[in-house]
Amino acid sequence: MKIKAATLYKAKGDFIFEEVELQEPKANEVLIKIVASGVCHTDSVVREQFIPVPLPAVLGHEGAGIVEKVGANVTTVQPGDHVVLSFSSCGHCENCLSGHPSSCEHLNDFNFGGIMNDGSKRIHKHDIEFSTFFGQSSFATYAVSHERNVVKIDKDVDLRLMAPLGCGIQTGSGTVLNKLRPEFGSTIAVYGAGAVGLSAIMAAKIVGCSTIIAVDIHDDRLELAKELGATHVINGSKVDTVAEVRSITGRGTHYAVDSTGVPAVTRQALNGLRSMGTLAVVGATGDLTINVQEELMGEGKSMIGVIEGDAVPQTFIPKLVQFYKEGKFPFDKLINFYQFEELEKAFEDSKTGKTIKPVVVMPE
């Protein structure tokens, strides 16, 4: 079928809005009419080719839409269902079978390798094949995705708002709720008050952390962090962050989340922990050298990497939707809408900090 997609032919290139051909869903696959798609930092780094997804490609990995058609063997959704699209996994490896699909042994192949689960590509124009991204490529009017990527949600919420749940918001909140699991009354610092960091702050409030510290260099984002649950805020460009964290908590925080991807900030987050504290790193961090004896073992600290909030999307995303409906997870305050043809502006506004979470809305 013919669809409209934002295609990318070269690193750092412009998006081209053009008509391409999308194959029909095969067995275990679903055709979705895309209503909206979030714009994530991962889309940006792939566009820059810091993560080398084969080009040409159709990016977009936070899609939300309506099921149009299902292939053979699909049992979890049917035409007309409202769905959010998340990351791709095999469902068969040890990590998938033990409830950790975000650590799937084939995660890189299926999400960044440009192929679907069966090894094929589904989008083409004449003799040009386009790589699929995260098993969905949702910067398009329609997408074909494996059933494992598809999460059914309630129909009484705005589908446009739900798009970012598939990656960024799931990552921040899941890191706290699924991986760190802070005890009631414990302390946490979140470094970076973008969509991922603010989602972590909202999750920390849900579980009852007594001290929630937001660290960023933008005062407007810190103000929003306070509105969403932060008990304290630190502008890292104006003060000694680690000293401030220790001043607030006495000995440092029990937990920390670094969403910045900046090695110097990662070190601050680690140094701001109390003994036996745990740091979760979720940003795409560059080279970082630490003294294991002094910075980890000497105080019994832990530093872990977390992908996609260690979530099982089919069970976790509906919980986030329910928290949202109950007023406990107001992630809608992060979102600004753009028309599909404004995709370039959405990227630029995200890069310059004019918006926290851009979402492009597809034409009717």
Secondary structure, DSSP 8 states (H G I E B T S, - for coil): -EEEEEEE-STT---EEEEEEE----TTEEEEEEEEEE--HHHHHHHTTSS---SSEE----EEEEEEEE-TT--S--TT-EEEE-----S-SHHHHTT-GGG-TTHHHHHHSS--TTS---EEETTEEEEESTTT--SBSEEEEEGGGEEE--TTS-HHHHGGGGTHHHHHHHIIIIII---TT-EEEEE--SHHHHHHHHHHHHHT-SEEEEEES-HHHHHHHHHHT-SEEEETTTS-HHHHHHHHHSS-EEEEEE-S--HHHHHHHHHTEEEEEEEEE-S--------IIIIIGGGT-EEEE-SGGG--HHHHHHHHHHHHHTTS--GGGGEEEEEGGGHHHHHHHHHHTS-SEEEEE---
